[in-house]
């Protein structure tokens, strides 16, 4: 929107439109208290089974890629730790400081 079009009249119209939009309750596509019929569920599954299968395969592929990346990252961390020559556990001596009186 061009700033030259932002006249007080347009701002008032937008404010009115906004107030009307938020004052009306949102319409839901499916009522919340509608009982679910098992036949409807079965029909929906038959109708959209291929899409559900595609989504399931996409999720499985994404999880596989995630696991692969995590394995590679852990291998990198392990090899970087070995290459640095630092031991995994550092042995330190601890002495109790004297108490102030």
N, CA, C and O atoms as a GROMACS GRO file, in nm:
protein
  404
    1UNK      N    1   0.084  -0.117   0.000
    1UNK     CA    2   0.000   0.000   0.000
    1UNK      C    3   0.089   0.124   0.000
    1UNK      O    4   0.187   0.130   0.075
    2UNK      N    5   0.057   0.218  -0.080
    2UNK     CA    6   0.131   0.342  -0.090
    2UNK      C    7   0.096   0.431   0.028
    2UNK      O    8  -0.020   0.441   0.066
    3UNK      N    9   0.197   0.496   0.086
    3UNK     CA   10   0.172   0.580   0.204
    3UNK      C   11   0.082   0.699   0.171
    3UNK      O   12   0.019   0.755   0.261
    4UNK      N   13   0.074   0.739   0.044
    4UNK     CA   14  -0.012   0.852   0.007
    4UNK      C   15  -0.159   0.814   0.016
    4UNK      O   16  -0.246   0.902   0.024
    5UNK      N   17  -0.188   0.684   0.015
    5UNK     CA   18  -0.326   0.638   0.024
    5UNK      C   19  -0.373   0.624   0.168
    5UNK      O   20  -0.490   0.595   0.192
    6UNK      N   21  -0.283   0.643   0.264
    6UNK     CA   22  -0.319   0.628   0.404
    6UNK      C   23  -0.379   0.756   0.459
    6UNK      O   24  -0.320   0.823   0.544
    7UNK      N   25  -0.494   0.788   0.411
    7UNK     CA   26  -0.563   0.908   0.457
    7UNK      C   27  -0.637   0.876   0.586
    7UNK      O   28  -0.659   0.759   0.616
    8UNK      N   29  -0.676   0.977   0.663
    8UNK     CA   30  -0.753   0.950   0.785
    8UNK      C   31  -0.882   0.874   0.757
    8UNK      O   32  -0.926   0.793   0.838
    9UNK      N   33  -0.944   0.901   0.641
    9UNK     CA   34  -1.067   0.830   0.608
    9UNK      C   35  -1.041   0.681   0.587
    9UNK      O   36  -1.118   0.596   0.632
   10UNK      N   37  -0.930   0.649   0.517
   10UNK     CA   38  -0.897   0.508   0.494
   10UNK      C   39  -0.862   0.439   0.625
   10UNK      O   40  -0.900   0.324   0.648
   11UNK      N   41  -0.790   0.510   0.712
   11UNK     CA   42  -0.755   0.451   0.841
   11UNK      C   43  -0.881   0.422   0.921
   11UNK      O   44  -0.890   0.320   0.988
   12UNK      N   45  -0.978   0.513   0.914
   12UNK     CA   46  -1.104   0.492   0.986
   12UNK      C   47  -1.180   0.373   0.928
   12UNK      O   48  -1.239   0.295   1.002
   13UNK      N   49  -1.178   0.359   0.795
   13UNK     CA   50  -1.246   0.246   0.733
   13UNK      C   51  -1.180   0.113   0.774
   13UNK      O   52  -1.248   0.016   0.804
   14UNK      N   53  -1.047   0.112   0.775
   14UNK     CA   54  -0.977  -0.010   0.816
   14UNK      C   55  -1.005  -0.042   0.962
   14UNK      O   56  -1.024  -0.159   0.998
   15UNK      N   57  -1.007   0.059   1.045
   15UNK     CA   58  -1.034   0.037   1.188
   15UNK      C   59  -1.174  -0.020   1.206
   15UNK      O   60  -1.193  -0.112   1.286
   16UNK      N   61  -1.272   0.033   1.132
   16UNK     CA   62  -1.409  -0.017   1.139
   16UNK      C   63  -1.414  -0.163   1.091
   16UNK      O   64  -1.476  -0.247   1.156
   17UNK      N   65  -1.350  -0.190   0.980
   17UNK     CA   66  -1.347  -0.326   0.925
   17UNK      C   67  -1.284  -0.422   1.026
   17UNK      O   68  -1.335  -0.532   1.048
   18UNK      N   69  -1.174  -0.380   1.086
   18UNK     CA   70  -1.103  -0.463   1.183
   18UNK      C   71  -1.190  -0.491   1.304
   18UNK      O   72  -1.198  -0.605   1.350
   19UNK      N   73  -1.255  -0.390   1.357
   19UNK     CA   74  -1.343  -0.407   1.474
   19UNK      C   75  -1.457  -0.503   1.442
   19UNK      O   76  -1.491  -0.588   1.525
   20UNK      N   77  -1.516  -0.491   1.323
   20UNK     CA   78  -1.624  -0.582   1.284
   20UNK      C   79  -1.572  -0.725   1.271
   20UNK      O   80  -1.640  -0.820   1.310
   21UNK      N   81  -1.453  -0.739   1.214
   21UNK     CA   82  -1.397  -0.873   1.192
   21UNK      C   83  -1.368  -0.944   1.324
   21UNK      O   84  -1.395  -1.063   1.337
   22UNK      N   85  -1.314  -0.872   1.421
   22UNK     CA   86  -1.279  -0.938   1.547
   22UNK      C   87  -1.399  -0.953   1.639
   22UNK      O   88  -1.395  -1.033   1.732
   23UNK      N   89  -1.506  -0.877   1.616
   23UNK     CA   90  -1.622  -0.888   1.703
   23UNK      C   91  -1.710  -1.007   1.667
   23UNK      O   92  -1.789  -1.054   1.750
   24UNK      N   93  -1.698  -1.058   1.544
   24UNK     CA   94  -1.779  -1.172   1.501
   24UNK      C   95  -1.710  -1.301   1.541
   24UNK      O   96  -1.589  -1.315   1.525
   25UNK      N   97  -1.788  -1.398   1.595
   25UNK     CA   98  -1.725  -1.526   1.631
   25UNK      C   99  -1.680  -1.600   1.505
   25UNK      O  100  -1.744  -1.592   1.400
   26UNK      N  101  -1.571  -1.672   1.519
   26UNK     CA  102  -1.518  -1.747   1.405
   26UNK      C  103  -1.608  -1.867   1.378
   26UNK      O  104  -1.654  -1.934   1.470
   27UNK      N  105  -1.631  -1.892   1.252
   27UNK     CA  106  -1.711  -2.007   1.210
   27UNK      C  107  -1.619  -2.127   1.194
   27UNK      O  108  -1.514  -2.118   1.130
   28UNK      N  109  -1.658  -2.237   1.253
   28UNK     CA  110  -1.581  -2.360   1.239
   28UNK      C  111  -1.641  -2.443   1.127
   28UNK      O  112  -1.762  -2.442   1.106
   29UNK      N  113  -1.556  -2.513   1.055
   29UNK     CA  114  -1.605  -2.594   0.944
   29UNK      C  115  -1.678  -2.719   0.994
   29UNK      O  116  -1.768  -2.769   0.927
   30UNK      N  117  -1.639  -2.768   1.112
   30UNK     CA  118  -1.704  -2.885   1.170
   30UNK      C  119  -1.741  -2.852   1.313
   30UNK      O  120  -1.656  -2.808   1.390
   31UNK      N  121  -1.867  -2.872   1.349
   31UNK     CA  122  -1.904  -2.845   1.488
   31UNK      C  123  -1.826  -2.934   1.583
   31UNK      O  124  -1.800  -3.051   1.553
   32UNK      N  125  -1.791  -2.878   1.699
   32UNK     CA  126  -1.710  -2.954   1.795
   32UNK      C  127  -1.788  -3.067   1.860
   32UNK      O  128  -1.729  -3.168   1.899
   33UNK      N  129  -1.919  -3.052   1.873
   33UNK     CA  130  -1.996  -3.152   1.944
   33UNK      C  131  -2.057  -3.257   1.850
   33UNK      O  132  -2.144  -3.333   1.890
   34UNK      N  133  -2.012  -3.261   1.726
   34UNK     CA  134  -2.064  -3.357   1.629
   34UNK      C  135  -2.006  -3.495   1.658
   34UNK      O  136  -1.884  -3.512   1.660
   35UNK      N  137  -2.092  -3.595   1.679
   35UNK     CA  138  -2.038  -3.729   1.705
   35UNK      C  139  -1.973  -3.785   1.578
   35UNK      O  140  -2.016  -3.756   1.467
   36UNK      N  141  -1.870  -3.865   1.598
   36UNK     CA  142  -1.796  -3.922   1.485
   36UNK      C  143  -1.855  -4.059   1.454
   36UNK      O  144  -1.862  -4.146   1.541
   37UNK      N  145  -1.897  -4.076   1.332
   37UNK     CA  146  -1.952  -4.203   1.287
   37UNK      C  147  -1.837  -4.287   1.231
   37UNK      O  148  -1.761  -4.238   1.148
   38UNK      N  149  -1.823  -4.412   1.274
   38UNK     CA  150  -1.714  -4.495   1.222
   38UNK      C  151  -1.719  -4.510   1.070
   38UNK      O  152  -1.614  -4.523   1.007
   39UNK      N  153  -1.838  -4.510   1.013
   39UNK     CA  154  -1.847  -4.520   0.867
   39UNK      C  155  -1.786  -4.397   0.799
   39UNK      O  156  -1.724  -4.408   0.694
   40UNK      N  157  -1.805  -4.278   0.861
   40UNK     CA  158  -1.746  -4.156   0.805
   40UNK      C  159  -1.594  -4.163   0.810
   40UNK      O  160  -1.525  -4.122   0.716
   41UNK      N  161  -1.542  -4.215   0.921
   41UNK     CA  162  -1.397  -4.228   0.936
   41UNK      C  163  -1.344  -4.324   0.830
   41UNK      O  164  -1.241  -4.297   0.768
   42UNK      N  165  -1.413  -4.435   0.811
   42UNK     CA  166  -1.369  -4.534   0.712
   42UNK      C  167  -1.375  -4.476   0.571
   42UNK      O  168  -1.283  -4.496   0.492
   43UNK      N  169  -1.482  -4.404   0.541
   43UNK     CA  170  -1.494  -4.343   0.408
   43UNK      C  171  -1.385  -4.239   0.385
   43UNK      O  172  -1.328  -4.230   0.276
   44UNK      N  173  -1.355  -4.160   0.489
   44UNK     CA  174  -1.248  -4.060   0.477
   44UNK      C  175  -1.114  -4.128   0.454
   44UNK      O  176  -1.033  -4.081   0.374
   45UNK      N  177  -1.090  -4.237   0.525
   45UNK     CA  178  -0.964  -4.310   0.508
   45UNK      C  179  -0.954  -4.366   0.367
   45UNK      O  180  -0.848  -4.359   0.304
   46UNK      N  181  -1.064  -4.421   0.317
   46UNK     CA  182  -1.061  -4.475   0.181
   46UNK      C  183  -1.041  -4.364   0.078
   46UNK      O  184  -0.970  -4.382  -0.021
   47UNK      N  185  -1.103  -4.251   0.103
   47UNK     CA  186  -1.093  -4.139   0.008
   47UNK      C  187  -0.955  -4.075   0.010
   47UNK      O  188  -0.902  -4.038  -0.095
   48UNK      N  189  -0.896  -4.062   0.128
   48UNK     CA  190  -0.769  -3.990   0.143
   48UNK      C  191  -0.654  -4.080   0.184
   48UNK      O  192  -0.553  -4.033   0.236
   49UNK      N  193  -0.668  -4.211   0.161
   49UNK     CA  194  -0.564  -4.306   0.201
   49UNK      C  195  -0.430  -4.281   0.135
   49UNK      O  196  -0.326  -4.295   0.198
   50UNK      N  197  -0.432  -4.244   0.007
   50UNK     CA  198  -0.304  -4.222  -0.063
   50UNK      C  199  -0.232  -4.101  -0.007
   50UNK      O  200  -0.110  -4.102   0.007
   51UNK      N  201  -0.308  -3.995   0.025
   51UNK     CA  202  -0.246  -3.876   0.084
   51UNK      C  203  -0.188  -3.907   0.221
   51UNK      O  204  -0.079  -3.862   0.255
   52UNK      N  205  -0.262  -3.986   0.301
   52UNK     CA  206  -0.212  -4.024   0.432
   52UNK      C  207  -0.084  -4.106   0.420
   52UNK      O  208   0.009  -4.089   0.498
   53UNK      N  209  -0.081  -4.196   0.322
   53UNK     CA  210   0.038  -4.278   0.300
   53UNK      C  211   0.156  -4.191   0.258
   53UNK      O  212   0.268  -4.213   0.303
   54UNK      N  213   0.132  -4.094   0.172
   54UNK     CA  214   0.239  -4.004   0.128
   54UNK      C  215   0.294  -3.924   0.246
   54UNK      O  216   0.416  -3.909   0.259
   55UNK      N  217   0.206  -3.873   0.331
   55UNK     CA  218   0.251  -3.797   0.447
   55UNK      C  219   0.330  -3.887   0.540
   55UNK      O  220   0.434  -3.846   0.593
   56UNK      N  221   0.282  -4.009   0.560
   56UNK     CA  222   0.353  -4.103   0.646
   56UNK      C  223   0.492  -4.133   0.593
   56UNK      O  224   0.588  -4.138   0.670
   57UNK      N  225   0.505  -4.153   0.461
   57UNK     CA  226   0.637  -4.178   0.402
   57UNK      C  227   0.727  -4.056   0.413
   57UNK      O  228   0.847  -4.069   0.437
   58UNK      N  229   0.671  -3.936   0.396
   58UNK     CA  230   0.751  -3.814   0.409
   58UNK      C  231   0.805  -3.800   0.551
   58UNK      O  232   0.921  -3.762   0.570
   59UNK      N  233   0.721  -3.830   0.650
   59UNK     CA  234   0.766  -3.822   0.789
   59UNK      C  235   0.875  -3.924   0.816
   59UNK      O  236   0.974  -3.894   0.882
   60UNK      N  237   0.856  -4.047   0.766
   60UNK     CA  238   0.957  -4.151   0.786
   60UNK      C  239   1.090  -4.112   0.721
   60UNK      O  240   1.196  -4.132   0.780
   61UNK      N  241   1.084  -4.056   0.601
   61UNK     CA  242   1.208  -4.011   0.534
   61UNK      C  243   1.275  -3.899   0.613
   61UNK      O  244   1.398  -3.898   0.628
   62UNK      N  245   1.196  -3.804   0.663
   62UNK     CA  246   1.254  -3.694   0.740
   62UNK      C  247   1.318  -3.746   0.868
   62UNK      O  248   1.426  -3.700   0.906
   63UNK      N  249   1.254  -3.841   0.935
   63UNK     CA  250   1.313  -3.898   1.056
   63UNK      C  251   1.442  -3.974   1.025
   63UNK      O  252   1.538  -3.968   1.102
   64UNK      N  253   1.444  -4.044   0.912
   64UNK     CA  254   1.566  -4.115   0.871
   64UNK      C  255   1.680  -4.018   0.844
   64UNK      O  256   1.794  -4.042   0.885
   65UNK      N  257   1.650  -3.909   0.775
   65UNK     CA  258   1.755  -3.808   0.748
   65UNK      C  259   1.804  -3.746   0.878
   65UNK      O  260   1.923  -3.722   0.894
   66UNK      N  261   1.712  -3.721   0.972
   66UNK     CA  262   1.751  -3.664   1.101
   66UNK      C  263   1.845  -3.758   1.176
   66UNK      O  264   1.948  -3.716   1.228
   67UNK      N  265   1.808  -3.886   1.180
   67UNK     CA  266   1.895  -3.984   1.248
   67UNK      C  267   2.032  -3.991   1.182
   67UNK      O  268   2.134  -4.001   1.251
   68UNK      N  269   2.035  -3.985   1.049
   68UNK     CA  270   2.162  -3.990   0.976
   68UNK      C  271   2.249  -3.868   1.010
   68UNK      O  272   2.369  -3.882   1.034
   69UNK      N  273   2.189  -3.753   1.013
   69UNK     CA  274   2.264  -3.631   1.046
   69UNK      C  275   2.316  -3.637   1.189
   69UNK      O  276   2.429  -3.598   1.216
   70UNK      N  277   2.235  -3.686   1.282
   70UNK     CA  278   2.281  -3.698   1.420
   70UNK      C  279   2.397  -3.796   1.433
   70UNK      O  280   2.491  -3.771   1.508
   71UNK      N  281   2.392  -3.908   1.359
   71UNK     CA  282   2.504  -4.004   1.360
   71UNK      C  283   2.630  -3.939   1.306
   71UNK      O  284   2.738  -3.952   1.364
   72UNK      N  285   2.618  -3.868   1.194
   72UNK     CA  286   2.734  -3.801   1.134
   72UNK      C  287   2.791  -3.696   1.229
   72UNK      O  288   2.912  -3.683   1.242
   73UNK      N  289   2.703  -3.622   1.296
   73UNK     CA  290   2.749  -3.520   1.390
   73UNK      C  291   2.824  -3.584   1.507
   73UNK      O  292   2.927  -3.532   1.550
   74UNK      N  293   2.772  -3.694   1.557
   74UNK     CA  294   2.839  -3.762   1.668
   74UNK      C  295   2.975  -3.817   1.624
   74UNK      O  296   3.072  -3.809   1.700
   75UNK      N  297   2.984  -3.871   1.502
   75UNK     CA  298   3.113  -3.918   1.450
   75UNK      C  299   3.211  -3.801   1.438
   75UNK      O  300   3.329  -3.815   1.472
   76UNK      N  301   3.164  -3.688   1.392
   76UNK     CA  302   3.249  -3.570   1.379
   76UNK      C  303   3.301  -3.527   1.515
   76UNK      O  304   3.420  -3.498   1.532
   77UNK      N  305   3.211  -3.522   1.613
   77UNK     CA  306   3.252  -3.481   1.747
   77UNK      C  307   3.355  -3.577   1.805
   77UNK      O  308   3.453  -3.534   1.866
   78UNK      N  309   3.334  -3.707   1.785
   78UNK     CA  310   3.427  -3.806   1.836
   78UNK      C  311   3.563  -3.793   1.769
   78UNK      O  312   3.666  -3.796   1.837
   79UNK      N  313   3.564  -3.778   1.637
   79UNK     CA  314   3.693  -3.766   1.567
   79UNK      C  315   3.762  -3.634   1.600
   79UNK      O  316   3.884  -3.630   1.609
   80UNK      N  317   3.687  -3.528   1.620
   80UNK     CA  318   3.748  -3.399   1.657
   80UNK      C  319   3.809  -3.407   1.796
   80UNK      O  320   3.914  -3.349   1.822
   81UNK      N  321   3.743  -3.478   1.886
   81UNK     CA  322   3.794  -3.494   2.022
   81UNK      C  323   3.923  -3.575   2.019
   81UNK      O  324   4.018  -3.542   2.090
   82UNK      N  325   3.928  -3.680   1.938
   82UNK     CA  326   4.050  -3.762   1.928
   82UNK      C  327   4.163  -3.683   1.864
   82UNK      O  328   4.278  -3.692   1.908
   83UNK      N  329   4.132  -3.605   1.761
   83UNK     CA  330   4.235  -3.528   1.691
   83UNK      C  331   4.293  -3.418   1.780
   83UNK      O  332   4.409  -3.380   1.762
   84UNK      N  333   4.216  -3.368   1.873
   84UNK     CA  334   4.267  -3.260   1.958
   84UNK      C  335   4.366  -3.313   2.061
   84UNK      O  336   4.444  -3.236   2.117
   85UNK      N  337   4.363  -3.443   2.086
   85UNK     CA  338   4.457  -3.500   2.182
   85UNK      C  339   4.414  -3.482   2.326
   85UNK      O  340   4.486  -3.524   2.417
   86UNK      N  341   4.301  -3.422   2.348
   86UNK     CA  342   4.255  -3.402   2.485
   86UNK      C  343   4.187  -3.530   2.533
   86UNK      O  344   4.114  -3.594   2.458
   87UNK      N  345   4.212  -3.566   2.658
   87UNK     CA  346   4.144  -3.684   2.712
   87UNK      C  347   3.995  -3.653   2.734
   87UNK      O  348   3.956  -3.537   2.750
   88UNK      N  349   3.916  -3.758   2.736
   88UNK     CA  350   3.773  -3.740   2.758
   88UNK      C  351   3.744  -3.694   2.901
   88UNK      O  352   3.651  -3.616   2.924
   89UNK      N  353   3.823  -3.744   2.997
   89UNK     CA  354   3.803  -3.709   3.138
   89UNK      C  355   3.928  -3.638   3.186
   89UNK      O  356   4.039  -3.684   3.162
   90UNK      N  357   3.909  -3.528   3.253
   90UNK     CA  358   4.021  -3.452   3.306
   90UNK      C  359   4.028  -3.477   3.456
   90UNK      O  360   3.929  -3.459   3.527
   91UNK      N  361   4.146  -3.518   3.505
   91UNK     CA  362   4.165  -3.544   3.647
   91UNK      C  363   4.217  -3.416   3.711
   91UNK      O  364   4.320  -3.361   3.670
   92UNK      N  365   4.146  -3.370   3.812
   92UNK     CA  366   4.187  -3.246   3.879
   92UNK      C  367   4.194  -3.271   4.028
   92UNK      O  368   4.129  -3.361   4.082
   93UNK      N  369   4.275  -3.190   4.093
   93UNK     CA  370   4.286  -3.196   4.238
   93UNK      C  371   4.206  -3.081   4.296
   93UNK      O  372   4.209  -2.969   4.244
   94UNK      N  373   4.135  -3.108   4.405
   94UNK     CA  374   4.053  -3.006   4.468
   94UNK      C  375   4.097  -2.990   4.612
   94UNK      O  376   4.110  -3.088   4.685
   95UNK      N  377   4.118  -2.865   4.652
   95UNK     CA  378   4.151  -2.839   4.791
   95UNK      C  379   4.046  -2.745   4.847
   95UNK      O  380   3.998  -2.654   4.778
   96UNK      N  381   4.012  -2.768   4.971
   96UNK     CA  382   3.912  -2.686   5.038
   96UNK      C  383   3.975  -2.552   5.076
   96UNK      O  384   4.080  -2.550   5.140
   97UNK      N  385   3.912  -2.441   5.037
   97UNK     CA  386   3.970  -2.311   5.076
   97UNK      C  387   3.952  -2.286   5.226
   97UNK      O  388   3.859  -2.338   5.289
   98UNK      N  389   4.044  -2.207   5.280
   98UNK     CA  390   4.036  -2.174   5.423
   98UNK      C  391   3.914  -2.088   5.448
   98UNK      O  392   3.880  -2.002   5.366
   99UNK      N  393   3.850  -2.110   5.561
   99UNK     CA  394   3.730  -2.031   5.595
   99UNK      C  395   3.772  -1.896   5.652
   99UNK      O  396   3.870  -1.885   5.726
  100UNK      N  397   3.698  -1.797   5.616
  100UNK     CA  398   3.721  -1.663   5.670
  100UNK      C  399   3.651  -1.651   5.804
  100UNK      O  400   3.538  -1.697   5.821
  101UNK      N  401   3.720  -1.587   5.900
  101UNK     CA  402   3.659  -1.570   6.033
  101UNK      C  403   3.627  -1.429   6.058
  101UNK      O  404   3.575  -1.395   6.165
   0.00000   0.00000   0.00000
